[in-house]
Amino acid sequence: MGVAALAHAIMSSQGGLKQLSLATSFERMSADHGAAIANLVDSAQQNMKSLNNLPAGLGRNLNVSA
């Protein structure tokens, strides 16, 4: 194996390690976003449960033009 081939192999492996590191970071971000979305949906469901006790028609004639 020549010096040029060895240098190319080293550079390629370093590039592969960088890609693997970036892929790992993106996977973590994706997992974090999934957890955040699950928390958001859970919070929205809890808020909707608290609105079930309100009387029917509440806020129907609300003027928001001012």
Residue pairs with C-beta under 8 A, 6 or more apart in sequence:
1 9
